[in-house]
Structure formats: structure tokens, C-alpha cells
Amino acid sequence: MLDRQRPLPAARPRHPGLALAEWRNRLIASPRFQALAQRLLPGRWIARAHARRLFDLTAGFVYSQITAALVESGLLRALAAAPLSEDEAAHAARLTPAATRTLLLAAASLGITQRVSGHWILGVRGAALLATPGLEAMIRHHRLLYADLADPLAMLRRSGRGALARLWDYAPGSQPADAATYSELMAATQPMVAAQALAAYPFAQHHRLLDIGGGSGAFLRAAAEHAPNLELGLFDRPEVLAATAASPGITRHGGDFRSDPLPGGYDLHTLVRVLHDHDDEAALAILKASRAALAPGGRLLIVEPMAALGSAPEGHAYFGMYLAAMQSGRPREPGEITTMLQAAGFARVQRKATPLPLVASCLVAFT
Ligand SMILES: C[S@@+](CC[C@H](N)C(=O)[O-])C[C@H]1O[C@@H](n2cnc3c(N)ncnc32)[C@H](O)[C@@H]1O
């Protein structure tokens, strides 16, 4: 329990970095400094850039909801099909002309739509959004996350199971509320992730690949296109296997990777967007199960968005809050995962660069 009455420690150790950061923060907060910065030219540029970032931080939820309205109304797809007049756009979105105009202008200010000689088309960001596999599915899915985040403190205090926790139910012995919907969402967003792993790691040097927590097998199908000689195995919960169609050429193994042994005979294991879903104890159990099932010379590849403080808002900010709403797991930094892999008995860990770390980073663990 938090004790609001507890006094702060009287004396804190003074660290030069801490003192410098405190001085910087006092300076930035001072009205005189702000006024001076806005008068002088380089200061004005910096002040404007900071103001823009602060505005974006404050308005981020509004931006997300503009995108959600475009996707859910069908307007995004309608604009991709043909240029539309405002009346046609209103008809497509089933909104009044005034509401449609508000939405189109809001989206235009974000580069998602664009007005060209009286007609509306997609802007550069709108075109990129539709070209990114799985992004529309993710935007629709965010309805649940944002419902939980409407009260962020309640979410962080875990006062009750929120919408996301009820969907992604990992409690022992429970079933995912809708294993098919869940696996479809994963499959829709899988191509972006698979592209990172396939660009980073030479799969063709292996003989037999087991994808642990492989869902509907989307990652294995992508790997097979890349390395057709691989024999493929998929391990997932029996209820997930029952809810998804089998793919030719993929051997399916049902079980719980926190308590059941994994099948032997595979020289490469993959954990794609799996480890960060689990609290430390369960995550370590999964790594140990992989280590126990791999023959000497075997490898484990971990593919997921990894956290990094400061530079990557998708890590601790997005995934930190997403997994907190899910009430299971946490994003980890590569160093933390490496320490866990060593604790699980792996001899050596190597980082592999991916084209888009925002989507996924990659670690290889050697037996
Ligand atoms: C976030 S999804 C990732 C799916 C897939 N790897 C991907 O990237 O699209 C996590 C997967 O782990 C599976 N999973 C979760 N808990 C599990 C458990 N205890 N035993 C086996 N599989 C589990 C889920 O069913 C799901 O398919």
C-alpha cells in the first residue's frame, strides 16, 4: 500500500548527473528563460520544437481517435478506392456532411487525408497506413486498450480486470475469451514482424524449426517461403490449435509452455511476440523449457519489440502500458532478456540488427 503520509528521506545522495538535470529542469520551468528563448532565434526554434512535441504528447489520444473514426467508418478504404466529394464521403461514412468535414479536415491536418481541387483523397500517411499490413486491425483492436486507459491510474492499480485483460486471458487453466479473434489479430500483424526476423537471421542453415506460441502458424508460413527446406513445428495452447485451421506441412503440438516439456528434435526454436506477454517467473520457465528441449548446437531466436529508455517510445511507453492493461508481462530491454537467457542455461547470446526495431528486435541464444 502507498503511504501518503510517509515523509521524504531527509538527505539524498548528491550525484552530479542528478544535480545537472535538476538545474536544467528549473531553468526550463522559469518564465524568464522561456521568454528569452522565444525572443532569440535559435532559442525560438528549439522552443517551437519543444512546444510541438508537448502539444503532440497532450493531443496523442485525439490523433488516435481520428484514425479510429476513419477506419471504423470505412472512410479510409473509400478514399483509397476513389477521390470523393464531401457529400460522397458523408454517404460512405454514414455521417452528416458537417461531421464528415470535421473528420476530413482533422485527418488532413495529420497528413492522413488531402483535399485536391475540391475532392478528398488519401494523404501520404493515409496511404502508408493502408499499405502497412495489420495496422487497421490494430487500430480497431485499440478500442479495448483505450477503454482501459480512459482511467490510467485505475488500470495501473489493477483495480479489476479491464477490457484487454478479459480478452487476453492468460490466467492458468483459463481459455482466451475468443481464441479465433485473438489469433486473427496476431496473424494480421504478423507479416511486419516476420519481415524483421527473416531479414535479421539466416533460417536456411537450420533443419527443423519449432515456433513456440506460434498461434495460427503465420510466422511459420512466412519462414517456409524464405527457407523451403525447413521442417516446421508449432507449439501452442490446445484451445488455440482447436480454434485455428491446420496448415499443410506444419506439425502441431498442443500444450502449456509454462509447465509442459517442449517436443525434442528441433534445432531452432522461435519465440515471436511471446516472452513480453509473461511475468518474469513464467518467462524464465519458457526459456528453461526451450533450453531443455534443444539438442547441443540448437538455438533459440527471440523476436519482439524490446524496450529502451529514452529513445524508443514504443517500448516502455506503448508496450509498457499495453501489457499493464493486459495484466501480464512487461517489455524488457535486450540486456534483461540476455540475463534471463543465461539464467535459463544458454551459453551465449547475440543481438541481430533488424530493419525496423520499432516493430521487432532479435536476440539469438546459443546452447
Ligand atoms: C501474442 S501471441 C503471438 C502469436 C505469434 N507468435 C505471433 O507473433 O503472431 C502469443 C501466443 O502465445 C500463446 N500462448 C500463450 N500462453 C501460452 C501457454 N501457456 N502455452 C502455450 N502457448 C501459449 C498464445 O496462444 C498465442 O498464440
The ligand as a Tripos MOL2 file, in Angstrom:
@<TRIPOS>MOLECULE
LIG
   27    29     1     0     0
SMALL
NO_CHARGES

@<TRIPOS>ATOM
      1 C1          0.9880  -12.5610  -28.6110 C.3       1 LIG1
      2 S1          0.6200  -14.1040  -29.2830 S.3       1 LIG1
      3 C2          1.8670  -14.2810  -30.5200 C.3       1 LIG1
      4 C3          1.4840  -15.2340  -31.6120 C.3       1 LIG1
      5 C4          2.5240  -15.3650  -32.7150 C.3       1 LIG1
      6 N1          3.7960  -15.8280  -32.2010 N.3       1 LIG1
      7 C5          2.6790  -14.0470  -33.4340 C.2       1 LIG1
      8 O1          3.6620  -13.3440  -33.2600 O.co2     1 LIG1
      9 O2          1.7720  -13.7170  -34.2040 O.co2     1 LIG1
     10 C6          1.1360  -15.2270  -28.0060 C.3       1 LIG1
     11 C7          0.9200  -16.6970  -28.3560 C.3       1 LIG1
     12 O3          1.3620  -17.4740  -27.2420 O.3       1 LIG1
     13 C8          0.3790  -18.4750  -26.9730 C.3       1 LIG1
     14 N2          0.4130  -18.8270  -25.5570 N.ar      1 LIG1
     15 C9          0.1270  -18.0250  -24.5060 C.ar      1 LIG1
     16 N3          0.2430  -18.6890  -23.3490 N.ar      1 LIG1
     17 C10         0.6260  -19.9450  -23.6880 C.ar      1 LIG1
     18 C11         0.9420  -21.1010  -22.9180 C.ar      1 LIG1
     19 N4          0.8810  -21.0780  -21.5760 N.pl3     1 LIG1
     20 N5          1.3240  -22.2290  -23.5730 N.ar      1 LIG1
     21 C12         1.4070  -22.2530  -24.9270 C.ar      1 LIG1
     22 N6          1.1090  -21.1730  -25.7180 N.ar      1 LIG1
     23 C13         0.7350  -20.0360  -25.0910 C.ar      1 LIG1
     24 C14        -0.9180  -17.8000  -27.3440 C.3       1 LIG1
     25 O4         -1.9620  -18.7300  -27.5340 O.3       1 LIG1
     26 C15        -0.5290  -17.0370  -28.5990 C.3       1 LIG1
     27 O5         -0.6940  -17.8080  -29.7620 O.3       1 LIG1
@<TRIPOS>BOND
     1     1     2 1
     2     2     3 1
     3     2    10 1
     4     3     4 1
     5     4     5 1
     6     5     6 1
     7     5     7 1
     8     7     8 2
     9     7     9 1
    10    10    11 1
    11    11    12 1
    12    11    26 1
    13    12    13 1
    14    13    14 1
    15    13    24 1
    16    14    15 ar
    17    14    23 ar
    18    15    16 ar
    19    16    17 ar
    20    17    18 ar
    21    17    23 ar
    22    18    19 1
    23    18    20 ar
    24    20    21 ar
    25    21    22 ar
    26    22    23 ar
    27    24    25 1
    28    24    26 1
    29    26    27 1
@<TRIPOS>SUBSTRUCTURE
     1 LIG1         1 GROUP 0 **** ****
